[in-house]
Amino acid sequence: MARILVADDHDALREGMVITLARLGHDVLAVRGGAEAIAAYRKRAADVVVTDLRMVPVDGIEVVRRLRAEDPDATVVVISAHGTIATAVDAMREGAIDFLEKPFSTEALRARVEKAIEIARERRGAQTARARAEVLDQDRVREREPHGLVGSSEPMRRVHDQIRKVAPTDATVLVLGESGTGKELVARAIHDASLRREKPFVSISCAAIPEGLLESELFGHERGAFTGAIRRKLGRFELAHEGTLFLDEVGEIPPSVQVKLLRVLQERCFERVGGEETVETDVRVISATNRDLTRMVAEGRFREDLYYRLNVVPIQLPPLRERPGDVDELAHAFLARLAPRIGRRVTSFAPEALELLRRHPWPGNVRELENVVEQALVFADGDAVRPQDLPEGIRHAPAPTGLPVPSGDRSLTDILEDLEQQLILAAYEKAKGVKAETARLLGIKPSALYYKLEKYGIVKQGERGEEGA
Ligand SMILES: Nc1ncnc2c1ncn2[C@@H]1O[C@H](COP(=O)(O)OP(=O)(O)OP(=O)(O)O)[C@@H](O)[C@H]1O
């Protein structure tokens, strides 16, 4: 059953339509003119409106126009007099979805109305989806507000402890960890527990901003500093004044900007791009990276002096696979937060589903887990998430091989070097430090072994000769 509004000033025709549509089980309201139709729709929106085009003083085209202006999802079918197709086309241009040419059979009326009802339903579905997306967007904004770092595994307890100790000091903190491990959340937690908590927390992802724009994003620019600099713009340092500035992906800062950042950290002042005036700043800097900054320093891609300035207090966030104990707790926390938002009454995980989550290696870390829970909730329709609600990649997890799952953070060479180092160490220990035996276990020449032992810092340089090999 649908709610249908019929507008026609021709009594017999109007009554006829009412009878036909009511017989089909619809809830029909009929009015005699355009103005009445608009008023009735405003009072109570109909699923479908069927209106004659030729009415005075307000005609059918005007009805279409007004209803669509007020409700973009209004679904209107127009009735045109024989031989006035052009007017019907005009009405369609205004947003009517279909037309009926007089005279028409009850069958034609039924068919058009049924089709219109279907379209109206689709539109309503899309509308709900839109409204939900808006709510989700708002929630995302709200999500930016601090919420606790979940996880009480031993490594996370250590992180909490470090946050508590470092927060009240003004020390510069470097948060290290793979992508999705919660580095930004740590930065917020430090800010929220600090004396600056009432002041702004400003964050910037240094990787997301093109090299040429990063300097002006951080330090602002003066009017006319470069093409397109129409007015003075404040940079993040000024926006974060007296608060905390979070520099995410700090390893991506190009050398030219590294120099300027170093100066702010040392002297607490800077100049805007294209400006002469020196701006004093009082900002606590917290930065984060998933890169190996010491390696970048060694390779000359990151200034050593800047590295030491940023790395006053390092906080290392372990990848999720190294704290499997947190998976349960995080999954339940995300479930509790996301289920109401998606409109699901799901309150738990089936034991088999939880088991699959525990077994997954989580290369995308906590962010991946959060996404997986959200996806599963979309499919879950009971009160527990079942294994079949989980994404394919989780259900058919490869058997654990003990190998790290590549996540894009590190190159194959790096991963292989790690593995090589581990294997050499294992052999070295097994051989109780006897190098000739270590080389034999590994099936390589002693000279190759010496080279690798030094490379990985397992023995100090120059120690190689002591066995006389
Ligand atoms: N311990 C945690 N408790 C609750 N939510 C977490 C936790 N860790 C991460 N998250 C959530 O996971 C997502 C990723 O976290 P965040 O953005 O802080 O990671 P990141 O390490 O900064 O990632 P990237 O390096 O990709 O920027 C966020 O939605 C965050 O709320």
PDBQT file of the ligand as one rigid body, heavy atoms in Angstrom, charges set to zero:
ROOT
HETATM    1  N1  LIG A 501      44.352   1.407  21.116  1.00  0.00    +0.000 N 
HETATM    2  C1  LIG A 501      43.319   1.861  20.388  1.00  0.00    +0.000 A 
HETATM    3  N2  LIG A 501      42.091   1.951  20.927  1.00  0.00    +0.000 NA
HETATM    4  C2  LIG A 501      41.042   2.405  20.200  1.00  0.00    +0.000 A 
HETATM    5  N3  LIG A 501      41.125   2.772  18.924  1.00  0.00    +0.000 NA
HETATM    6  C3  LIG A 501      42.318   2.696  18.330  1.00  0.00    +0.000 A 
HETATM    7  C4  LIG A 501      43.477   2.266  19.033  1.00  0.00    +0.000 A 
HETATM    8  N4  LIG A 501      44.532   2.298  18.185  1.00  0.00    +0.000 NA
HETATM    9  C5  LIG A 501      44.060   2.753  17.029  1.00  0.00    +0.000 A 
HETATM   10  N5  LIG A 501      42.743   3.011  17.087  1.00  0.00    +0.000 N 
HETATM   11  C6  LIG A 501      41.892   3.474  15.987  1.00  0.00    +0.000 C 
HETATM   12  O1  LIG A 501      42.485   3.006  14.777  1.00  0.00    +0.000 OA
HETATM   13  C7  LIG A 501      42.498   4.016  13.775  1.00  0.00    +0.000 C 
HETATM   14  C8  LIG A 501      43.928   4.349  13.386  1.00  0.00    +0.000 C 
HETATM   15  O2  LIG A 501      44.569   5.007  14.448  1.00  0.00    +0.000 OA
HETATM   16  P1  LIG A 501      45.560   6.239  14.201  1.00  0.00    +0.000 P 
HETATM   17  O3  LIG A 501      45.048   7.116  13.115  1.00  0.00    +0.000 OA
HETATM   18  O4  LIG A 501      45.861   6.843  15.506  1.00  0.00    +0.000 OA
HETATM   19  O5  LIG A 501      46.801   5.402  13.644  1.00  0.00    +0.000 OA
HETATM   20  P2  LIG A 501      48.192   5.920  13.143  1.00  0.00    +0.000 P 
HETATM   21  O6  LIG A 501      49.202   5.034  13.736  1.00  0.00    +0.000 OA
HETATM   22  O7  LIG A 501      48.307   7.398  13.373  1.00  0.00    +0.000 OA
HETATM   23  O8  LIG A 501      48.082   5.589  11.611  1.00  0.00    +0.000 OA
HETATM   24  P3  LIG A 501      48.883   6.273  10.380  1.00  0.00    +0.000 P 
HETATM   25  O9  LIG A 501      50.322   6.034  10.602  1.00  0.00    +0.000 OA
HETATM   26  O10 LIG A 501      48.320   5.512   9.218  1.00  0.00    +0.000 OA
HETATM   27  O11 LIG A 501      48.487   7.714  10.422  1.00  0.00    +0.000 OA
HETATM   28  C9  LIG A 501      41.760   5.196  14.363  1.00  0.00    +0.000 C 
HETATM   29  O12 LIG A 501      40.412   5.121  13.975  1.00  0.00    +0.000 OA
HETATM   30  C10 LIG A 501      41.890   4.989  15.857  1.00  0.00    +0.000 C 
HETATM   31  O13 LIG A 501      40.797   5.550  16.532  1.00  0.00    +0.000 OA
ENDROOT
TORSDOF 0
